[in-house]
Amino acid sequence: MSTTASLLAKAGRATGSANARRLRAQEQIPGVLYGHGMSSLSVSVARRDLRIALSGPAGVNTILELNVDGTVYPAIVKELQRHPVRRTVAHIDFLQIDMSEEITVSVPVRLTGTAKAVVADGGLVDAAVDTIDLRTTPANLPNEIVIDITNMRTHDVIRLEDVVLPSGVVAVGDPDMPVVTVLTLRQDTPSAAAPAEGEAAAAAAPADAGGASS
């Protein structure tokens, strides 16, 4: 199940691009907190504190006790905006949550086991998606979905409807969506059959005759 971490945030940051750049230069990340009928709050968090808070097994799905100037909000990371080149976090959206109400969150997929039958056929098991969307209460939110591929065979496909989920957790999306597939090595197609010896001789004859008449 999803883990919880504490994170300090400061409210009342000055908005605007110039102020946001100034905050980032000070290793602070500008952000916003909203949800559950509250007025949105412009906040900032220390880059190091955010990294520590999200370093647990739940990663970005960690349930946060977001302490904003002494007021604690249960929250999750709704969106991380990253710098296009450096990939550092440039802005963060926090969503205040009710621990008893359902939310929809993308949860990573991890494959376990070895599909010996697939390997023997020269194939490879491949995760068709990195994450799947789940709907559940924050308390029931799993850190990841583990799928055992041990019994897969060459032509098998594990679809969303086949994924076993914890009690109280529902997958969101097309039940027929492939989640795990099998990749097979393409067989070299045989080249067109060479003409029979007699046919080859017959085909060459007109050319030879033409050359002799010059």
N, C-alpha and C positions, 0 to 999 in steps of 0.2 A: 504494500500500500504506500501511497505517497507520504513523504516525510515532511516535517515542519522545520522551519528555520526562522530566526529573528533577523530583522534588517532595519537599520536606522535610516530615516529619511528626514530631510528638511523641507518645510513648506515655505511658500512666499518667495520663490526664486523669481528673478526678473526674467520676463519672456523676451523672445526675439533672437534672431540668428547670432548677433554679436555677443549677447549675453550667454547663449548656449556655447559658443566657441570658447568664451572665457572660462566657463565652468569646466569644459573638457580639458582645457590646459591645466586646470587645478586638480585633475584626476577625479572630477565629479561628473556624473551623468545626469543630464536633464531628463525629466519624465513627467508623467501625469498619472493621477489616481482618480478613478471614477467607478461608478456602479451603485446599485441598490438605492436609487433615488437621491444619492448625495450629490452635492455640487462638486464638479471636478476640481481637483487641487493640483497646482503646479508644484512639483517636488524635485528634489535632487538627491542622489545617493552616491556614496563613495564607490569608485570603481572596484577597489579592493574588497570592500564589504559585500558588494553584489556578487563578486566572483566566489567568495567564501560561502555565501548563503546558497548559491546554486551548485555547489560542488558535490553535494550528496548524490545518492543513487537516483533520485527523482529528477535531477537536472533542472531544466527550466519549468518542470511541472511541480516543483517544490511548493508546498503551501507555506506562504510567508506570514509571519506576524510582523506587519509593517508598522513600525513605531514612527509616527509623524508628529514630532514635537510633543511627545508624551501621550498621544492618542494612538492606540493600537488597532489596526484594521487587519482582519484576515483577508489575504489577497493572493492572487496568482499573477504571474507575468503573462499579460495578454499579447504583447508584441515587443520584439526587440528589433530596432532599426540599427543596421551596421554600416560602418564606413565602407564605401564601395571598393576601396583598395586595401586598406589596412585590416578590414573586417572587425575592428574594435566596435564595441557597442556605442552608438552615437545618441540614442534616445530610447526610453523604455516606457511602456504603458503598463500600469498596474490595474487590475480589476478587483475591486472589493467583492468578496463572496460571502454567502451564507453557508455555513458548514452543513446545513440540513437540506439545502436545495441542490438540484442537479445542475451540472455544468457539462459542456462539451469541450474535450481537450484532445489534442493529437498526442498519442503515446507511441514511443518507439517499438519496433518489432525486432526481436532477436531470435535467430535460428539456433537450435541445439541438436546434437546427434550427427550421425553420419549415414547417409543413404547409400548403403553398400551396393544395392541393386542398381542404382543410378550410376555409381562410379564404375561398376563392372561393365556397364554398357557404354562407357566413355562419355557420360553426361555430367552435368553440373547443376546442383540445386541453387536457385537464385531467388532472392527476395524481390518480388515485383514492386513492393512499396517499402519505404523506410519507416513510415508511421501509419497508424490507423486512428480514426476519430472514434472516441468513446464518450458515452454519456453516462454520468454517475454522480453521486455526491462526492465532495472533496475527500471525505473520510475514506471512501472506498476506491479512490483513484489508484490504479496500479502504476508502479514505476515504469514497467515495460510489459510487453506481451511476448512470452516465450513460446515458440512453436517447435515441436519435436518433429524432425524430418526423417527419423530413422527408418520408418517403414515406407517411405516414398519410392515409387518405381518410375521408370522413364517417362511414361505418358500421364503421370499424375499432376493434378493442379489442386492446391489448397485455396479455396475461395473464402471470402469474408464470412459467409454463413457457416463455414467449417471450423472457424477459429473458436477454441474453447475459452470462455471468459469467466472471470470470477463472478460470484453471485452478486446481483445488484448492478452489474455493468453491462451496458448494451452498446453494440457496434452501430455506428452511424454511417450510412452509405449504401451503395448497391450490394445486396447480398451475393451477387454473382461476380463481384470484382475479384480478379486474381490477386492473391496475397503472396503465394509462393508458387513458383513454376520450375520446370526442369528444362535446362538448355542442353541440346544435343549437338555434337560436332557434325558439321555438314559433310556428307559423304561426297567424295570427288565423283562427279558424274562421268561415266565412261565416254571417251571420245567416240565420234561417229565411226561405225565399223569400217575398216579398210576394205576397199573393193576386192572382190575375188581376183585371183591371179589372171584368169582369163579375161575378166572385165577390164582390168588395168591394161592388159596388152591391146585389147580392142580399142580402148580410149586413146592409147598412144599412137596407134597405127596411122590415123589421118595426118597427124603432125609429122610423123616420120616420112610419110609419102610426100607431103608438101615440100619437105626439105630436100628430098632427092630430086625433085623435078626442076629445081632452079638451075 
